[in-house]
Amino acid sequence: MSAGGNPSNQAKPFDFSKFNFDVFQFHKSYQRGFLKALPQIDHKTLFGIPIYKGFKHMPSFTPFRLKDQNFQINYDSISNLQDKQAQQVEVKRQFQDKLELIQPEQFRFSKGVAIIYNPNSGKNRDIRKIITSYFEIRNIRYQLFETKRISHGIEYAKTIDISQYDALMAVGGDGTLHEVVNGMLKREDKLKVPLIMMPNGTGNDFCASIDVFDYKDVLMDLQNPSKFKIDVLKVSIDKENTEEIPSTGEDKHIRYSIINSCISLLASSSVEAKKYKKFLGSSAYILTSVKGLLTHKSQYYDVEIDDQKVLTNFNTIILNVCNGKYAGGMNAINGYGFINDGLTEINICRNVLEQKNLSSLNEIRKLIDEITKKGGTHVYNPNFYNYRGKKIKVINKSSRDGIKEQRHLVLDGEEFQFQDFVIYDVLPEEIEIIIDYERLLKKSQYFI
């Protein structure tokens, strides 16, 4: 049965001539390669005082792909597009000729949906009856699989016969979604179906990237559903050549990520935050981060972007590699991030706590405010570095008595440890998600 919407096989097309180029302003997500943020061109001033624009209002996806991957979009070309003078019409036309507008295929239910439901997700809210009633009223077949333990979502998505379904629905938080994605991408038969993501957890960082904040938003999207392709990060932990990893060791060394990962202070704080999430929700991340500041020890890393070293022996306190924009409970940690641009970003902050004094503590307070209260404007902080690429490698340089120390890695909420390095490879448009693409375009103001 159809869930409603356009009867054609393709989502309603948009006229590219109506593209609103103003969304490019103050946004460098279209720049290719590895770049450090340039704050002097990203803010306005009032009486000489910088006024930084937050990122929560900015889109988290791109509505087009490049026809030629060698074409470089840079700040100058974007600035030219802001000019509304008649002579700029040709400039815009030439720019459009290098782009291909994404036209997602409309989604229809015919076989049904497998629902992987986490009853212990962060909100601890039982919405099973709401979901099943929705499908029953529309005569859409469904089967409910409830998770009973950690990694149970991986087992379900990896082993159930998904050829019998049109889609997998993940109901829970980012951790549940992470498990379902990993299970599907680790299937022996290599089968994939589109994913429906219903937020019912503590953070719901990925769903925030598609402007979905509650189960009601998902049910509304299913009235006009389209299949939208997004990127996935293949994460290799302490193994350079993943082909040599025995199947028994795969779970230890290979994971897939669609949200974010963290190393250094945020990783250790995230591990501890799990103790308090039931009581404090997303505020648990802030509490444990502040607590961790008092005990944090220097950690040193090299960073390579597309096989080029950009940072050497860098002493950091915050290190995030992200596919999307949000982390730690819908904080815009990666303001420049898109979920479907074929690139990933690393955000890394110099260790401002090398000298534990009032000045350094004040700097940390400022950083936390910029991340949590000011919409991700920490990217303008001179202590932060932002790079982008198709492949990112983070190399641990910290050692004690000649032996490298184990480091925490938190990947979409799942905890790991590594000793040597972590490699992130972008798999462009690897999976499909079900959204109301027309709604997403209009809300993002990509089109007038």
N, C-alpha and C positions, 0 to 999 in steps of 0.2 A: 504494500500500500504506500502511496505517496504521502509525505508529510506536508504537502501543500507547496505553493510557490509556482514559478514560471513553468508551463508545461513543456518548454523546449529543453534540449539536453545541455544547454549552456546558460550560465548566469546572465542576467540582463547586462548587455554591453554598455559601456560608457564612451561618450565621444571624447577622444583624446584632446580635441581642440578646446575643450572646457577644463582642461587640467589647471588646477590652481597652483601656480609655481611659487606662491607666497609661502607654502609650507616648507620650502627649502631654507627660508631665512633662519639664521642662527642654528642650523642643523647640518652637521658634517657627516651624517651616516652614509651619504652617497659617495664620499671620497674613498678611493680604492688604495690598496697597499697599506703600509704601516706608517702612521703619522702620529706625532705628538699633538695634543690639543693646543690650539692657539687662542688663548683667552682674549687677546687684544682685538680680535675681530668678531668676538662672540657676545659682546655686551654693549649696552648703551651707558651713558653717564648722565647724571643730574647734578649740576653744579660741581662737576669734577668727581663725583662719587659714583663708582660703578654700580649699575643696576643689572644684576644677572637674571636671565630668564630661565626658569625651571624647565624640566623635561617631561613632567607628567602629562602635560597637554599635547605633547608631540606624538605623532604616529609611531607605532612599533613594528610596522611592516612597510614594504614597498609595493606599489601596485604595478610595477613593471620590472622587466629584466633587461639586461644589456644584450643587444644582438651580437656585438663584438666585445668579447671579454678583455681585449687589449685597450679598449676605449677608456680613457681616464676622465672621471668626473672630478673636478677640483673646485675650490672655493671661487676662483675667478669666473668660471663658466656659470656657476650657480648665481653669483652676484649679477651677471649680465641678464639673467632671466628675471630679475626683480624689476628691471626697467620696463615701464608700461608704455613707453613711447612707441609710436607706429613703426619706427625704423627697426625695432627689436623683433618684429613679427618673423622676419626671416631667420634671425638667430634662434628663436624658439622652434621654428619648423626644422632647422638643421639638427637641433638637439633631439627633437622627437623622432627624427629619422633613425637615430642610433638606438632607440629604445623599442621594446616590444611590450605592449600592454598585456598584463596577465588577465586571462579570461577563464576563471574557474568553471569547471563542469558542474552542472546542477546534480545534486544527490537525490536519489530516490530509495525508499525502503521497498524491497521485494521479498527478501529472505528473512529479515529480522535483525535483531541486535543482541549481542552478548554484553551483559552489564557486569563489570567487575566492581564490586561495592565494598568499600572499607568502612565497617561499622565503628571503628575506633579512630577515625580521622579527627583532626583537631577540634572542629566545632561540636563533635559528639551529638550531632543532630540527625535524627532518623527521618530520612526523606524517601525511604524505599517505596512506601505506598503512593507518594506523589508521582514518582517516576513510573511505576508499574501501571498506575491508573491512566497516565498519559498515553501509554502505548496500547493499553486494552481498549480505550475509547476509540482509537484509530485503527483497531484491528491489525496492529503491527506485532508480529511474534517477537518474544523476548525470552531470555533465560538469565537468571540472576545467579552470579557466583560471588559469594561473600568471602572475603579474606579473613583468615584466622590467625595469621602470624606474619612476621616480617618476611618479605620476599615471596609471599603467597601469590601476589599479583603477577610476579614474574612467571611463576609456575603455570598459572592459568593462561596467560597470554602466549606462553611458549608451547602449551600442550593441547589446549582445546581445539576442536576442529573448526577453525575460523572460516573455512570454505562454506560453512552452513549459515554464515551471517553476512550482512551488508557492512556492519561496523562493529567496533568495540567501543563501549562507553566506560570511561574511568570515572568513578565517583569517589571523591576524597580530596586530599590535598596534593601538593606537589610531589610528595613521596609516592603516593598511589599512582599518579600519572607517570612518574619515573619508572616504576616497576612495570607498568603495562607496556611502555615504549621498549624497555629493555627485553622483556619477554618476547614481544613480537619480532624484534630485530635479531633475536638469537634462535629463532625457529629453524629446525633442520630443513623443513620444506620451503623456506624462504618466502612463504606467503605473507602478504600484508593486506590489511583492510583499513579504511579510514577510521580515525579516532574521534569520538565525541568526548569532550572534556567538561565534566560538571564539578565546579568548585564546591567543596564542603570541608575544607581543611583550615589550617591556621593561617598559612601565608598566601596560597593561591597565586604565586608570582607569575606563572605562565598565563593563566587565564586573564590576569590583569593586562597582559600584552595584547589581548584581542578584545579588550573592553567587556569582559564577562566577569561579573562579580557575585552572581548568585544563581541558584538552579533555575530561577524564573527567566533569567537572560538566556539560558541554554534552551529552555522549552520554547521561547519566542524565536530563537534562531532556527529551530527545527521546523518552523512554519515556512521558511524560505531557504532551505539548506543548499550549500555549495561545497565542493571539495577543494580545499585550499592547501597547496603544498608548502611545507616549511622545511628548514634545514635541521640537521641533527649533527651533534659533535660526537665523533668517535674518540673515546678517551683511552689512551694506552698508558698503563701504570708500570713503570720500571722495566718495560720491554720495548725495544726499538723495532724489532721485526715481529709483528704479531702473528705471522704465519708459522713461526716456530713454537708458539705456545701450545702445549698439550691441552686437549679438551678438558682435562681435570683441573687445569689451572686457569681457565678462561675467565671465570667469575672474579678471580683475584686481580687479573691484569687488564681486562677489557670491560668498559662500560660505555653506554650511550647517554648523551645529555641533551636536553632541549631547553634547559632553563639557565642554570648558573652553577659555578663551582667556586670554592674559596680555599685558600691556603693561608698560613700564618695566623694572626690573631683571630680573624673571623672564623676560621675553621675550628680552632680550639674552643672558641666561644659558642659556636653552633652546636658542637658536641655536648657542651655542658647545658645549653639552653633546653635540650630535650627533657631535662629534669623538671623544668618549670613551665613548659608550654601548656600543660593542661590547666594551670591556674592563671597564667599571665598572658596566654596567647602570643601574638607577635612581639609584645613588649619584652618577652623573655630574652630575645636576641640582644636588645639594648642593654638589659640588666647584666647579662653575662659578658658583653663586650666591655662595659665600664669596669666590671670586676677584673677582667683579664688584663686591663691596662696596668694594673698595679703589680702584676707578676710577669709580664711579657719580657722575654729575652730576645736579643737580636737574632734574626734569621736572614741568611744571605742566599741570593739566587741569581743565576744568569737567565736571561730571557732571549729567545730566538723567535723571530717572526718570518715565516716563509724562508727558513734556513739562513737568515741573516741575524747576527747577534746585535741587539739594540741596547741591552743593559748587561753589565758585568759586575758580579759580586755586589749586587744591589741589596742594601739593608732595608727590608720592608716590614711594615706593620699590617698593611692591607694588600691582598692580592686576589683579584677576582678574574675569572675567565667566563664570559657570558655569551649565550646565544640570544637571549632576550634582554629586556631593559631592567627588569625588577629582581630584587633579592631581599631576603630578610624581612618578609612581610610587606611587599609592595613598595619598597623604597627604591627609587630610581638610581641604583648603583651604576648602571651602564646606560647613561642617557643617550648615547649615540647608537645603541643597538637596534638591529632589525632582525626579525625571526626568519627572514627569507631572502637575504641579500647575498648568500653564498660566502659570507665572511663571519668571523668571530672577533671579539674584542677582549683585550686584557686591560684591566684598570689596576694600577699598582701605585702604592703610596710609600714615600720615603718614611723610614722609621723616625718619627719626630720625638720619640721617647728615649732616644739614646742618652739624653741627659734628663733624668726625672726631676723636673723642677716645676715651679708654677707656670712658667712660660710654655713649657711643652704640654702640660696638662690643659692649659687654656687653648692651645692649638688643637688638641684632640677634641675638646668640647666644641670648638668651631667646626671641625670636620663632621662630627656627629650631627650637628645642627644642619649643615649643608646637605648631608645625605638624607636625613629623616624629615626635616621641617621645611627645607627650602628647595625641594623638588629635584635634588641631584646636582646642585650647583657646585659640588665639590670638584667637578671636572675642571673648574677654573682655578682651583687652588694650586699654587706653584709647587706644592709637594706631591701632586698627583700626576701620573703619566698615563696616557691613553694611546694604545696602539691597536691596529686592526690587520688581519690577514686571513689567509686560507688555512694556515697551519701555525700553531703556537706551541713552543716547547719551553717548559719551566724546569730548570736544572738546579737541584739542591747543592749548595756550596758550603753548607754548615757542617762542621765535623768536630768531634771531640776525641783527642788522643789518636788522631789520624783515621778515625772511623766516622763515616757520615751518620748523622743523627736521623732517626725516623721522624717524619713530619706528617701532620694531619692533612687530609684532603677530604672535603665534604662536597659531594656531587649530587645536586638536586635533592639534598637532604640525607643522602646515604653516606656513611662514614667509611673512609679508607685510611691507610697509612702508606707512605712511599719513602724510599730511601734515596734514589738517584734522580729520577725525573718523571714528569708527566707530559704527554704529548696530546694535543687537541687537533684533530683533523676534521675539517668541515665536510659533511656529506650534503651537497646542495639538494634541496627539494626531495629529501629522502622519504618523508612520510606525508600523508594527507590528513588534515583535520576538517571537521564539519563545522561550518559557521555560516551565518547570513552575511555573505560578502558585501552585498549592497548596503546593508546596515553599517558595516565596518567602514566602508568607503565614505559614506555620508558623515559619519561621526568624526572621522579623522580629518575631514575638510580637504581631502585630496582633490575632490571635484567640487566645483562651484554649484 
